[in-house]
Amino acid sequence: MQDGAGENGERLVFEGPLLIVGGGEVDPGMLAALAERAAGLVGADRGGDILMAAGLVPDAVIGDMDSVADRTRFPAGTMIVALPEQDTTDFEKCLYSTRAPLTLALGMTGGRFDHTLAALHAVARHATERKIILIDGHDLAMGVAGSISLRVGAGERISIYPLGRTQFAGSKGLLYRLEGLEMVQGQTIGTSNRATEDVIEITVAPGVQDPWLLIVDKRLLDAIL
């Protein structure tokens, strides 16, 4: 990890997967499993307390600090990054203050509906510059900018949700094909498609396309990683 963080400052840099933990619903077993995979642990405000309660020491706690129980409880090695601006959520503050090849986010969905929508908003804003996977007790949702090929296994549920406007050029291995389909929030989405082959391919059309979410069962985390 590299020191220094802030909206206009140098980001915290992690060489491997980064796990950001929020203040929403967090399954202890899932948290422990993801922490073993992570090169870095960051608490989004109250997420720092959740990490500590699980016996995990965060590399950093980032947010406006309105929900952290006690900043002094964190070890000296934990960086406290207080960002008072109110234009973004604590999750997005974590995103613009860090850099990592892959970002896993737990405790951002479920619970309060407005928090879930805010997490999707953050993914929509940052998916073109980094790989982000939202994980909860049931599903995982990966922000995708462009096309993707993935081994998921035949029969798996595949849902596709636009984070703006995305034109798809084609697909392979899906029950309902995507050729020429344009998905737009509030108009056309792709809930509960299904894989007909072990490997699926989803291709977006040429030109500028908005990011989209690939939503699958949380069991497929290993396949996505």
C-alpha positions, 0 to 999 in steps of 0.5 A, spaced: 500 500 500 502 507 498 500 512 503 496 519 501 489 519 499 484 524 498 479 527 492 485 531 489 491 527 492 495 521 491 491 515 491 492 509 496 495 504 491 493 496 492 497 491 488 492 486 489 484 485 490 481 491 494 475 489 499 471 495 501 466 494 507 460 498 508 455 499 513 450 495 510 448 488 511 455 484 512 455 476 512 460 474 517 462 468 513 462 472 507 467 477 510 472 472 512 472 469 506 473 475 502 478 478 507 483 472 505 483 474 498 484 481 499 490 485 498 487 490 502 481 492 507 478 499 507 472 501 511 467 506 508 466 510 514 462 505 519 465 499 515 471 500 519 467 498 525 465 492 522 472 490 520 474 491 527 468 487 530 470 481 525 477 481 528 480 484 522 484 490 521 483 495 516 488 498 512 484 505 511 477 508 514 475 513 509 469 517 509 465 523 512 466 520 519 459 521 521 458 514 523 464 511 526 463 509 533 470 512 535 476 513 531 481 512 536 479 505 537 483 503 530 490 501 530 496 506 529 497 502 522 490 504 520 490 510 515 484 515 517 482 519 511 476 524 513 473 527 507 467 532 509 465 533 502 457 531 501 457 530 494 459 523 494 457 517 498 462 514 503 463 508 498 465 513 492 470 516 497 473 510 497 473 509 490 476 516 488 481 515 494 484 508 492 486 504 486 486 497 485 486 492 479 480 489 482 475 492 487 470 487 491 465 491 495 461 488 501 455 491 505 453 496 500 447 493 498 441 490 502 438 494 508 436 501 506 434 501 499 437 508 498 444 506 500 443 500 494 441 505 489 447 510 491 452 504 490 449 502 483 450 510 482 458 509 484 459 503 480 456 507 474 461 513 475 467 509 476 466 502 472 470 505 466 476 506 470 476 500 474 473 493 475 468 493 481 464 487 484 458 488 489 457 482 493 451 481 498 448 475 501 445 472 494 448 475 488 454 479 486 454 484 481 460 486 476 460 493 473 462 492 466 465 497 461 465 493 454 465 486 452 466 480 456 467 472 456 466 468 462 466 461 464 459 460 469 457 453 467 450 452 463 444 453 467 446 459 471 442 465 471 445 471 468 442 478 469 444 484 465 442 491 467 444 497 464 447 503 468 445 508 462 444 506 455 448 500 452 447 497 445 449 490 444 452 487 438 451 480 440 452 474 445 454 467 445 451 461 450 445 465 452 438 463 452 435 469 450 440 472 445 442 480 445 444 481 438 442 488 436 438 489 443 439 496 446 438 496 454 436 503 457 434 504 464 427 505 465 426 502 458 429 495 457 433 491 462 435 483 461 433 480 468 433 472 469 437 470 462 440 463 462 447 460 460 446 455 455 453 453 455 459 453 460 462 459 457 458 466 455 460 471 451 457 478 451 459 483 446 457 491 446 456 495 439 462 499 437 462 506 439 461 509 446 457 505 450 455 506 458 457 501 463 452 495 465 452 490 470 452 483 470 449 479 475 450 472 477 449 468 483 455 469 489 457 462 488 460 464 481 465 469 485 471 464 483 469 464 476 469 471 475 475 472 479 
